Amino acid sequence: MAQTSIITGQYVRIQQTAATVFQRLLAWVVDGIVISLTTLILASAANSLSPILSSDAEEFIAVCIVLVELLYPFYMETLNNGRSVGKMLMGIRVVCLDGTKPSLSAFFIRWVTLPIDMFLGLAFIIFTKNSQRIGDLGAGTAVVRRSSGKEPEMLKSLYYVSHNYRPTYPEANTLSMRQAATIEKVLFMERGLRRDAYMFRLASKLSAMLGLPMVADNERFLSTLYNDFQYYATKVV
């Protein structure tokens, strides 16, 4: 099973498992059913209203139905964090190879190459290293499986790599590499009471040290602090 390896700014390795061919095929089938049902409902509604609609109105509705069919993959993945209905049911989603959320242009590239991938996509998924179809190769994305259990907040979105990232805690700039490594180690601990206890103690200590108010969600606080540290550490002056 293909593994997508991500190296973050501080050389933290994150492994993501590529979605299987079976998962992606089932997701496509489910999405096809969703599109077909939506088209059927819209067409039936338009047909029932046809006696009171002008020919121009009927043509407009027909165009809208076609647009729904064509744009479904693009707007679903763009608005739903890389997941269509089929991908949600299969527990998979689209991410960039660095683990971040794809940009609008990346989603557009995946969408515009769909006609080609209908013929060649399966072969590319089977034989490419990260199980990427042509659209994924062009967009720099991959379809990965959702990890079992809740992921640490920092794994969901490494915000500091975003061009429009704005740090929450300027005080993170004063953290040392060792302190950042401690935050990282706690965030990646196996979930349980032990992790929760370490997280509370670390969040309390850092809040006092940096003069920051305590927050209810220790994981989010530490994740934000870690991302802010990464932002300052990797920022080009």
HUFEN-V561301 format. One record per backbone hydrogen bond with DSSP energy under -0.5 kcal/mol. NH is the residue of the N-H (numbers start at 0). CO is the residue of the C=O. E is the energy in kcal/mol with one decimal. If there is no record, write none. Layout:
# HUFEN-V561301
nh = <NH:NH>
co = <CO:CO>
e = <E:E>
This chain:
# HUFEN-V561301
nh = <3:4:5:5:7:7:10:12:13:13:15:17:17:18:23:24:25:26:27:28:29:30:31:32:33:34:35:36:37:38:39:40:41:42:43:44:45:46:47:48:49:49:51:52:52:57:58:59:60:61:62:63:64:65:66:67:68:69:70:71:74:75:76:77:78:79:80:81:82:87:88:89:90:90:91:92:93:94:95:96:98:106:107:108:109:110:111:112:113:115:116:117:118:119:120:121:123:124:125:126:127:130:136:137:138:139:140:141:143:143:144:145:154:155:155:156:158:160:161:164:169:171:172:173:174:179:180:181:182:183:184:185:186:187:188:195:196:197:198:199:200:201:202:203:204:205:206:207:208:209:210:211:217:220:221:222:223:224:225:226:227:228:229:230:231:232:233:234:236>
co = <15:2:3:13:5:11:7:10:5:11:3:1:15:142:19:20:21:22:23:24:25:26:27:28:29:30:31:32:33:34:35:36:37:38:39:40:41:42:43:44:45:46:48:48:49:53:54:55:56:57:58:59:60:61:62:63:64:65:66:67:70:71:72:73:74:75:77:76:79:83:84:85:86:87:86:143:81:141:99:139:95:102:103:104:105:106:107:108:110:112:112:113:115:115:116:116:119:120:121:122:123:127:132:133:134:135:135:94:92:141:16:90:151:151:152:152:156:157:158:161:167:168:169:170:171:175:176:177:178:179:180:181:182:183:185:191:192:193:194:195:196:197:198:199:200:201:202:203:204:205:206:206:215:216:217:218:219:220:221:222:223:224:225:226:227:228:229:230:234>
e = <-3.7:-0.7:-0.5:-2.7:-0.6:-2.2:-2.0:-0.6:-2.5:-0.5:-2.3:-2.4:-0.5:-2.7:-2.2:-2.6:-2.4:-2.2:-2.2:-2.2:-2.7:-2.5:-2.3:-2.2:-2.4:-2.6:-2.4:-2.7:-2.5:-2.5:-2.5:-2.6:-2.5:-2.8:-2.4:-2.2:-2.4:-2.4:-2.2:-1.2:-0.6:-0.7:-1.6:-0.6:-0.9:-2.1:-2.2:-2.2:-2.3:-2.1:-2.2:-2.2:-2.3:-2.1:-2.4:-2.3:-2.0:-2.5:-3.1:-1.2:-2.7:-2.2:-1.8:-2.1:-2.1:-1.5:-0.5:-3.1:-0.6:-2.4:-2.1:-1.7:-0.9:-0.8:-2.5:-2.0:-1.9:-2.7:-2.9:-1.8:-2.2:-2.1:-2.0:-2.3:-2.1:-2.0:-3.0:-1.4:-1.5:-0.5:-2.3:-1.7:-1.5:-2.3:-1.5:-0.5:-1.8:-2.5:-2.0:-2.1:-2.3:-1.5:-2.3:-2.3:-1.9:-1.7:-2.0:-2.5:-2.5:-0.6:-3.3:-3.0:-1.5:-1.0:-0.6:-1.2:-1.9:-1.7:-2.3:-1.4:-0.6:-2.0:-1.9:-2.0:-1.4:-2.3:-2.4:-1.8:-2.0:-2.5:-2.4:-2.2:-2.4:-1.6:-1.3:-2.2:-2.5:-2.3:-2.8:-2.3:-2.4:-2.7:-2.6:-2.5:-2.3:-2.7:-2.3:-2.1:-2.5:-2.6:-0.9:-2.6:-1.0:-2.1:-2.6:-2.6:-2.7:-2.5:-2.5:-2.7:-2.6:-2.4:-2.5:-2.4:-2.3:-2.7:-2.1:-0.9:-0.6>
